[in-house]
Amino acid sequence: MSRESSLSVFVLITFQIVFSINSSTSEAKDLTAVLQQGLTLSFPTAQVSTKDFALQAAPAFAGAISQAVTQEFPHASVAPAFAFQYNPALSVFERTTSVPGPLFSERALPLGKGQLNFGVAYSYIDFSELNGTDLDNLSSSALLLDPTLKEAVPFLRAQGLFAAPIVLSTLRTKLDLQVHVAVPTLRYGITNDWDVSLAVPILNTALRVKTATIPVAVAAPANNAAYFYAKRTDGSLPDVGLRKLSCSTNCDQFGLAPVELKDLTFIKARNATRILSSARGSATGVGDIVLRSKYRLWDNGLGGAALGLNLQLPSGEQKDLQGTDETHLSTFLYLSQVFGERIEPHLNVGIDFNADEVDRSSFLYAVGASFLVWQQLGLTVDFIGRSEFNGFSVKASQPLLAGVQLDKGVSGQCTTEQPCRVSADGTVKVFPETIKRNDIVDFSFGVRYGLGTSGSLFFGGIVPLNDDGFRADFIPSGGLEYTF
C-alpha cells in the first residue's frame, strides 16, 4: 500500500469514527450538569445552600476529573515498534533493530526518513478511588443529625404538632466513572533524525452520582425523644434548626422541654436509606488532540539521545470530562540504547508547561526497558511519573451540616443492652472528599508481537503506585500499528 493510500485510510477511519460519535445517542445534559445535580441535596437544614455549593464545585471537580482522564490514558501506546533506515545499496528500508519499542514511553530512535506509521490503541479506565478512598463509599467522618420528615407522625394533633424520630446517619456519596478511549495516531519520518505525529483521542465517558443518608443509630425508645414540628397553615412541615430537638416555634405553650443530644442513648437504626440526589449521563467526543515532534540529537548506532516537543490542544469538552480546557506544551529528553540485540533501556524526562495555569506545570519522567524474549515477541516495563508544581484547587464553600461522634463508633456496636452515647459534636460536609495534589506514579508493562517486518500487535496495562486524585485500580490497553 502506498503512503498516499495509507494517509487516505487514516483520514477515512478518523472521519468515520468522528461521524459515528456525532451520530450517536447522548444525554441531553453535559456531565458537569450531572455532577452538579448529584451534589445538590434536598436537605432543609444546611447552613449554606447545597445548590450554591454544587454550582461552584461541579466545574472544579469536572476539571480535576478531566485532568485525570487526559493524563491517565496512554497516548504513547501507539508508538511504532520498530525504526527504519534506508539502505542505498539495496534501495530498500531496513529495520535498525529487532527489539520492539516501549508502549507507554519513547525511545531515542526516530521512525526513519519517508516512513509513515499508522496505529490505533484502546484503553479502558474505570476510576475506583479518590485520594485512596473508594468512590463507591465516599462517607462523612461524622454522623448527620437527620430530620426524617417522611417518618413524622401526628402529636398533639389539635395543636398541629408532628413528631419524627431522632436519627443519626452517615452521608454517603457514590461516584461511578468509566472512560473508553480509542486513539488513532499517524507518525511520519521527515528525515532520518526527525519524525512528527498526530494523535486524535476519542472518548466515551459515563458518570453516575448518587448521594444518600445511611441510618446508623436512632434514639432509644426509653428516651421518649423526638423532633417536634409545628404544622404550617398549608399543612406542610416547616424546616427546623439542626440543634432544636423540641418544637420549632412557641414550645413553651405546649409544655415541651428542650432535649439535649448528650442526654440520649442510641441503638442500631433500622430506618430505610434515604436518597437525597441521583443523576447519571454519558457523552462521546474527541479529547485533547496531541501533536508530537522528536529530533535525534546524538546518534550512537542503535541508540542515542533525542529531543521531544509535544503540544496538547484544548479540543476536548471539559463539561463532558473529556478535556482539560488548557493548552500544554511539553519538552522531553529521550535516552535509549540497544545492548546485545536483546535489551533496550530507556529514560524520558520532561517538563509539561501549562499555558493557562503556569503554576500547575509538571515534571514528567519514565524509566524502563524493552526486551526481545523470543523472535517477534517483546516485553516492556516502565515506571511512569508526573509531579505537579501545585495541586488542583476546588474553590467552593462546603455546606456544613451539624453532626456528632458516637462513643462506640460503628452502628453494629449500638445495642439495646449496650447503647451508644454522643461523645462529641462535629460537622458533615456535603461532599466528604476534596481534590488534593494530583501526583502520578505508575508501573506499566506490555507485550508486543511483530506483524511481519513492519508492524506489531500489543497489549499492556498500567498499575497505579500511589493514590493521589482520581485513580483506577488497573488500566488495560491494546491495539496495533504498522509502518508503510
C-alpha positions in Angstrom: 0.0 0.0 0.0 1.4 3.4 -0.9 1.9 6.2 1.6 -0.8 8.3 -0.1 -3.2 5.3 0.3 -2.2 4.9 3.9 -2.9 8.6 4.6 -6.3 8.3 2.9 -7.1 5.3 5.1 -6.2 7.2 8.3 -8.4 10.2 7.2 -11.3 7.9 6.3 -11.1 5.9 9.6 -10.9 9.1 11.7 -13.8 10.6 9.7 -15.9 7.5 10.2 -15.2 7.5 14.0 -16.0 11.2 14.4 -19.1 10.8 12.3 -20.3 7.9 14.4 -19.7 9.9 17.5 -21.7 12.9 16.3 -24.5 10.5 15.2 -24.6 8.5 18.5 -27.3 8.9 21.1 -26.2 11.0 24.1 -27.7 12.5 27.2 -29.3 15.9 26.8 -27.2 17.4 29.6 -23.5 17.6 29.9 -21.7 15.6 32.6 -20.9 18.7 34.7 -24.6 19.2 35.0 -24.9 15.6 36.1 -22.2 16.2 38.7 -24.0 19.3 39.8 -27.3 17.6 40.2 -25.7 14.8 42.1 -24.2 17.2 44.6 -27.4 19.2 45.2 -29.1 17.8 48.2 -32.7 18.2 49.3 -31.8 18.9 52.9 -33.6 21.7 54.7 -31.1 22.4 57.4 -27.8 23.1 55.5 -26.1 26.2 56.8 -25.1 27.1 53.3 -27.2 26.3 50.2 -26.1 23.0 48.7 -27.2 24.2 45.3 -24.8 27.1 45.6 -22.0 24.7 46.5 -22.9 22.4 43.6 -22.8 25.3 41.2 -19.3 26.2 42.3 -17.9 22.8 42.9 -19.2 20.9 39.9 -17.0 22.7 37.3 -13.9 22.4 39.6 -14.4 18.7 40.1 -15.1 18.3 36.4 -11.8 19.9 35.7 -10.0 17.6 38.1 -11.7 14.5 36.6 -10.9 15.7 33.1 -7.3 16.2 34.1 -7.1 12.7 35.5 -8.8 11.2 32.3 -6.4 13.1 30.0 -3.3 12.2 31.9 -4.2 8.5 32.6 -4.8 7.2 29.1 -1.6 6.3 27.2 -1.1 8.3 24.1 2.3 6.7 23.6 0.8 3.3 23.3 0.6 3.8 19.5 4.3 4.5 19.1 6.0 2.3 16.4 7.6 -0.9 17.5 10.5 -0.6 15.1 12.7 2.1 13.5 13.9 2.0 9.9 16.8 3.3 7.8 17.2 3.5 4.1 19.9 1.2 2.5 21.0 2.8 -0.7 22.9 -0.3 -1.8 19.7 -2.3 -1.9 17.3 0.6 -2.4 15.1 -0.6 0.5 14.3 0.4 4.0 15.7 -1.9 6.7 14.8 -2.3 10.4 17.5 -0.9 12.6 16.8 -3.2 15.5 14.7 -6.3 16.3 13.9 -5.1 19.9 10.3 -3.8 19.9 10.0 -0.3 21.3 8.2 0.7 24.6 4.5 1.1 24.9 3.9 3.9 27.3 7.1 5.9 26.8 9.5 6.8 23.9 12.9 5.6 22.6 15.5 7.9 21.1 15.4 6.1 17.7 13.4 8.0 15.2 11.0 6.3 12.7 13.2 6.9 9.6 13.0 9.2 6.7 9.9 8.8 4.5 8.3 6.2 6.7 4.6 6.5 7.5 3.2 4.8 10.6 -0.4 4.4 11.5 -1.7 2.9 14.8 -4.8 2.6 16.9 -4.8 2.0 20.6 -7.7 1.3 23.0 -7.8 1.8 26.8 -10.4 1.3 29.4 -10.4 3.4 32.6 -12.7 2.5 35.5 -11.9 5.1 38.2 -12.2 3.5 41.6 -10.6 5.8 44.1 -10.3 9.5 45.1 -7.3 10.1 47.3 -7.3 6.5 48.3 -11.0 6.4 49.2 -13.3 4.0 47.4 -15.6 6.0 45.0 -18.4 3.6 45.9 -18.3 4.8 49.5 -17.4 8.4 50.0 -18.7 8.7 53.5 -18.8 11.5 56.0 -16.5 11.4 59.0 -19.3 12.4 61.4 -22.9 11.3 61.8 -25.5 13.6 60.4 -28.5 14.7 62.6 -31.1 13.6 60.1 -34.6 15.0 60.3 -36.5 12.2 58.7 -39.7 14.0 57.9 -41.2 11.1 56.0 -41.4 9.2 59.3 -43.2 12.0 61.1 -46.4 11.1 62.9 -49.2 13.3 64.5 -48.5 14.5 68.0 -51.0 16.7 69.8 -53.0 16.9 66.6 -55.2 19.7 67.9 -52.2 22.0 68.2 -50.9 20.9 64.8 -47.7 19.2 66.1 -45.9 16.3 64.4 -43.1 14.2 65.8 -40.2 12.5 64.0 -37.5 10.1 65.3 -34.0 11.4 66.1 -31.9 9.5 63.6 -28.1 9.7 63.2 -27.0 8.9 59.6 -23.9 8.7 57.5 -23.9 10.9 54.5 -22.6 8.8 51.6 -21.8 9.8 48.0 -21.2 7.2 45.3 -19.4 8.0 42.1 -19.3 5.7 39.1 -16.9 7.0 36.4 -15.8 4.9 33.3 -13.9 6.0 30.2 -13.4 4.2 26.9 -10.5 5.7 24.9 -9.6 5.0 21.2 -6.5 6.8 19.9 -5.8 6.8 16.2 -2.2 8.1 15.6 -0.3 9.0 12.5 3.5 9.4 12.5 5.8 10.4 9.7 9.6 10.5 9.3 10.6 13.8 7.8 14.3 13.0 7.9 16.4 10.1 9.3 16.6 12.1 12.6 13.2 13.8 12.8 9.7 12.5 12.9 6.3 14.1 13.7 3.0 12.6 14.8 -0.7 13.4 15.4 -2.9 11.7 18.0 -6.7 12.2 18.0 -8.2 10.6 21.1 -11.8 9.7 21.0 -13.5 9.2 24.4 -16.8 7.8 25.7 -17.3 8.9 29.3 -20.1 7.7 31.6 -20.8 9.2 35.0 -23.3 8.4 37.8 -23.6 10.3 41.1 -25.8 9.3 44.0 -25.9 10.8 47.5 -27.9 9.2 50.3 -28.2 9.1 54.1 -27.5 5.7 55.6 -29.1 5.4 59.1 -26.7 4.3 61.7 -28.3 4.9 65.1 -31.7 6.1 66.4 -32.6 7.5 69.9 -33.7 4.6 72.1 -37.4 4.4 72.8 -36.9 4.8 76.6 -35.6 8.3 75.9 -39.0 9.3 74.5 -37.2 11.9 72.4 -38.2 13.1 69.1 -38.1 16.1 66.8 -41.3 18.2 67.0 -42.7 20.3 64.2 -45.4 23.0 64.2 -47.7 22.5 61.3 -48.0 25.3 58.8 -51.4 26.7 57.7 -50.9 25.0 54.3 -50.4 21.6 56.0 -46.7 21.2 55.3 -44.0 20.7 57.9 -41.6 23.7 58.4 -37.8 23.4 58.4 -36.1 23.3 61.8 -32.7 24.1 63.1 -30.5 21.1 63.4 -30.0 21.6 67.2 -33.6 22.2 68.0 -34.7 19.0 69.5 -38.1 20.2 70.6 -40.8 22.1 68.7 -39.9 24.6 66.1 -41.9 27.6 67.5 -43.7 28.5 70.7 -42.5 25.4 72.5 -43.5 26.7 76.0 -47.2 26.8 75.3 -47.2 23.1 74.6 -45.2 22.3 77.7 -42.3 20.7 75.7 -38.9 20.9 77.3 -35.7 21.0 75.1 -33.8 17.7 74.7 -30.0 17.6 74.7 -28.3 15.0 72.5 -25.8 14.3 75.2 -28.6 13.1 77.4 -29.8 10.5 74.9 -28.9 6.9 74.3 -28.8 5.4 70.8 -29.4 1.9 69.4 -28.8 0.5 65.9 -31.2 2.1 63.4 -33.4 0.1 61.2 -34.7 3.0 59.2 -34.6 2.9 55.4 -31.8 4.5 53.4 -32.9 7.9 52.0 -31.8 9.0 48.6 -31.0 12.7 48.6 -29.9 13.1 45.0 -29.2 10.9 42.0 -28.0 11.7 38.4 -26.4 9.9 35.5 -25.3 10.6 32.0 -22.8 9.7 29.2 -21.1 11.5 26.4 -18.8 10.7 23.4 -16.4 13.1 21.7 -12.9 14.0 20.7 -10.5 14.6 23.5 -7.4 16.8 23.6 -5.5 16.4 20.4 -1.7 15.9 20.7 0.9 17.0 18.2 4.4 15.5 18.7 7.8 16.1 17.3 11.0 14.2 18.0 14.5 15.0 16.8 17.6 12.9 17.4 20.4 15.0 18.7 23.0 12.3 19.1 23.3 9.0 17.2 25.1 6.1 18.8 24.3 3.3 16.4 21.3 1.6 18.0 20.6 4.4 20.4 21.5 7.9 21.4 19.5 11.0 22.6 16.5 12.8 21.1 14.6 16.0 22.0 10.8 15.9 22.1 8.2 18.6 21.9 4.5 17.9 22.5 1.6 20.3 22.0 -1.7 19.3 23.7 -4.6 21.3 22.3 -7.8 22.0 24.3 -10.1 20.3 21.8 -11.8 18.1 24.3 -15.0 19.2 26.1 -14.3 19.7 29.8 -18.0 19.8 30.6 -18.1 16.1 29.4 -14.9 15.2 31.3 -13.0 14.7 28.0 -10.6 17.6 28.0 -8.7 20.0 30.3 -9.7 23.2 28.5 -5.9 24.0 28.8 -3.1 24.2 26.3 0.0 22.2 27.4 3.5 22.4 25.8 5.9 19.6 26.9 9.6 19.3 26.3 11.3 16.0 26.6 14.8 14.4 26.6 14.7 10.8 25.3 17.7 8.5 26.0 17.9 4.8 24.9 20.4 2.2 23.8 20.1 -1.4 22.5 22.6 -3.9 24.0 23.3 -7.3 22.6 20.3 -7.0 20.2 18.1 -8.1 23.2 17.6 -5.3 25.6 17.0 -1.6 25.3 16.9 0.6 28.5 15.3 4.0 28.1 14.8 7.1 30.1 12.4 10.0 29.4 12.5 13.3 31.4 10.5 16.4 30.6 8.6 19.5 31.8 4.9 19.9 31.0 4.1 23.6 30.8 0.5 24.5 31.5 0.0 27.6 29.3 -3.2 28.6 31.2 -2.0 28.0 34.7 1.8 28.0 34.7 2.0 27.3 38.5 0.3 24.0 37.8 3.0 22.8 35.4 4.5 19.4 36.0 7.7 17.4 35.9 7.4 14.2 33.8 9.5 11.1 33.8 9.6 7.5 32.6 12.3 4.9 33.1 12.3 1.3 32.0 13.5 -1.2 29.4 12.3 -3.3 26.4 13.3 -6.9 26.0 13.3 -9.3 22.9 12.2 -12.5 24.6 11.6 -14.7 21.5 11.8 -13.9 17.8 9.0 -11.5 17.2 7.9 -11.2 20.8 8.9 -8.3 23.0 8.3 -7.3 26.6 8.5 -3.8 28.0 8.3 -2.4 31.6 8.2 1.2 32.8 7.9 3.3 35.8 6.0 6.5 34.8 5.5 9.6 36.9 4.1 13.1 36.9 4.8 15.6 39.8 2.8 18.8 39.8 4.3 22.0 41.0 1.0 23.0 42.6 -2.1 21.0 43.2 -5.6 21.3 41.8 -7.8 23.6 44.0 -11.5 23.4 44.4 -12.8 26.8 45.3 -16.2 26.3 46.8 -17.7 26.8 50.2 -18.7 23.5 51.6 -22.1 23.5 53.3 -21.7 22.1 56.8 -24.4 20.0 58.5 -24.5 19.5 62.2 -23.2 16.1 63.1 -21.9 14.1 66.1 -19.5 11.3 67.0 -20.6 8.3 69.0 -18.6 6.7 71.7 -18.9 3.2 70.2 -18.3 4.2 66.6 -20.0 1.9 64.1 -23.7 1.1 64.2 -23.3 -2.6 64.9 -22.0 -1.8 68.4 -25.0 0.2 69.4 -27.3 -2.4 71.0 -30.2 -2.2 73.5 -28.0 -3.8 76.1 -25.1 -1.5 75.4 -26.4 1.6 73.7 -24.2 4.4 72.3 -23.9 7.9 73.5 -22.8 11.1 71.8 -19.1 11.7 72.5 -18.5 14.9 70.6 -20.1 17.4 68.2 -18.9 17.6 64.6 -19.8 18.7 61.1 -20.7 16.8 58.0 -19.6 18.0 54.5 -22.0 17.7 51.5 -19.1 16.1 49.6 -16.7 14.3 52.1 -13.6 14.3 49.9 -11.5 17.2 48.4 -9.1 17.2 45.5 -5.6 17.1 46.7 -2.2 17.3 44.9 -2.5 15.1 41.8 0.9 13.4 41.5 1.0 10.2 39.5 3.3 7.3 40.0 2.5 4.2 37.8 4.0 0.9 36.9 3.4 -0.2 33.3 4.0 -3.4 31.4 3.3 -4.7 28.0 3.9 -7.3 25.4 4.4 -6.7 21.7 4.3 -9.2 18.8 5.7 -8.3 15.5 3.5 -8.5 12.4 5.9 -9.2 9.5 8.8 -6.8 9.5 6.9 -3.5 9.8 4.1 -3.8 12.4 3.0 -5.1 15.7 0.1 -6.1 17.9 0.4 -5.1 21.5 -1.3 -5.4 24.9 -0.3 -3.7 28.1 -1.5 -2.3 31.4 -0.9 0.5 33.9 -1.0 -0.1 37.7 -1.0 3.0 40.0 1.5 3.0 42.8 0.0 6.0 44.6 -3.5 7.2 45.4 -3.5 11.0 44.6 -6.6 12.3 42.9 -8.9 10.1 40.8 -7.3 6.8 40.1 -8.2 3.4 38.6 -7.0 0.1 40.0 -5.8 -1.1 36.6 -5.9 0.4 33.1 -5.8 -2.2 30.3 -4.6 -1.1 26.8 -4.2 -2.8 23.5 -4.0 -2.1 19.8 -2.0 -2.5 16.6 0.3 -0.3 14.4 2.0 -0.7 11.1 4.7 1.2 9.1 4.3 1.7 5.4 
